[in-house]
Amino acid sequence: MRMTKDFSIQRQQLIDQLQQDGIQNERVLQAIATIPRELFVDSPFQRMAYANQALPLDLGQTISQPLMVALMTQALQLVGTENVLEIGTGSGYQTAILAQLCRYVYSVERYPQLSDRAASRLDQLGCANVSLLVGDGSIGWAEYAPYDRILVTAAAPHVPSQLIEQLTMGGLMVVPVGDHSQQDLQVIQRTQQGMQASSLGRCVFVPLVGEGGWR
């Protein structure tokens, strides 16, 4: 995608590309068109804010590729009434997208530095329906469970059982599962019989570190 100095033009170019890549949920596309991604990208990379690629953050973390953000968000099938648990606040960009689309977002981040920066950015946007926690996201946030949806933005070696337990019956979780080099992006639905899984394809995420993830 050719980059220009005008973020509004870049943003529209990105939306057009996402539609070509199969993102059809109008609410998701509108949220991505509304949230200024440049606010969440570290200054050396701001000119690339609307390139369809992951970009580095501090502490070895990344801000996900916009297509991956759109794909994962679309898979949650949000209608606006859900309480959502996000594992891995990171820059706060995905958090801001979710806040546009659901009732309330609870987001857990292991690194205080990233959580503090994300809080500042979300406050700047006026995202009032978000609560942030610094802690081990692999075990969720039991205080406000159960959640209608759970979005995991780091790679787990297996579907974390404690997150399944914090999901409502019939609720959906999107989680990358695999090893450190490559994962399968899975959509999990909790059922009376356990869980049903489907795949959105291959992906690469930073590892989910903690009790329910990588040690």
CORFENGI-V529670 format. One record per residue. N is the residue number from 1. OMEGA is omega in radians with two decimals (none if undefined). Layout:
n={N,N}
omega={OMEGA,OMEGA}
This chain:
n={1,2,3,4,5,6,7,8,9,10,11,12,13,14,15,16,17,18,19,20,21,22,23,24,25,26,27,28,29,30,31,32,33,34,35,36,37,38,39,40,41,42,43,44,45,46,47,48,49,50,51,52,53,54,55,56,57,58,59,60,61,62,63,64,65,66,67,68,69,70,71,72,73,74,75,76,77,78,79,80,81,82,83,84,85,86,87,88,89,90,91,92,93,94,95,96,97,98,99,100,101,102,103,104,105,106,107,108,109,110,111,112,113,114,115,116,117,118,119,120,121,122,123,124,125,126,127,128,129,130,131,132,133,134,135,136,137,138,139,140,141,142,143,144,145,146,147,148,149,150,151,152,153,154,155,156,157,158,159,160,161,162,163,164,165,166,167,168,169,170,171,172,173,174,175,176,177,178,179,180,181,182,183,184,185,186,187,188,189,190,191,192,193,194,195,196,197,198,199,200,201,202,203,204,205,206,207,208,209,210,211,212,213,214,215}
omega={3.12,-3.09,3.07,-3.13,-3.06,-3.09,-3.12,3.09,3.10,-3.11,3.13,3.08,3.12,3.13,3.11,-3.13,3.12,3.10,3.10,-3.12,3.00,3.07,-3.03,-3.12,-3.03,3.13,3.11,3.13,3.13,3.11,3.12,3.09,-3.06,-3.04,-3.13,-3.09,-3.13,3.12,-3.02,-3.11,3.11,-2.95,3.14,-3.05,-3.03,3.14,-3.14,-3.01,-3.08,2.93,-3.09,3.14,3.05,3.13,-3.06,2.95,3.05,3.01,3.07,-3.12,-3.13,2.89,-2.95,3.01,3.14,3.10,3.14,3.07,-3.12,-3.12,-3.13,-3.13,3.11,-3.11,3.12,3.07,-3.09,3.09,3.07,-3.08,-2.95,2.85,-3.02,3.00,3.07,3.10,-3.10,-3.13,-3.14,3.14,-3.04,-3.09,3.11,3.10,-3.13,3.09,3.14,-3.11,3.09,-2.88,-3.07,-3.13,-3.08,3.11,2.99,-3.01,-3.07,3.13,-3.12,-3.03,3.14,-3.11,3.13,-3.13,3.14,3.12,3.13,3.13,3.14,-3.14,-3.14,3.06,3.14,3.12,-3.13,3.12,-3.06,-3.08,-3.12,2.95,-3.10,3.10,2.97,-3.10,-3.14,-3.10,-3.10,3.09,3.04,-3.14,-2.96,-3.04,-3.06,3.11,0.06,-3.14,3.10,-3.14,3.03,3.11,-3.12,-3.06,3.04,-2.98,3.14,3.08,3.10,3.10,-3.08,-3.06,-3.12,3.06,3.06,-3.12,-3.14,3.13,3.09,3.05,-3.07,-3.13,-3.07,3.00,3.04,-3.03,3.01,-3.10,3.12,3.12,-3.07,-3.05,-3.10,-3.14,3.01,3.14,-3.01,2.97,-3.08,3.00,3.10,-3.13,3.09,-3.11,-3.11,3.09,3.06,-3.08,2.97,-3.03,3.02,3.10,-3.08,-3.13,3.07,3.12,2.99,-3.06,2.99,-3.07,3.08,-3.06,-3.12,-3.14,3.09,-3.11,none}
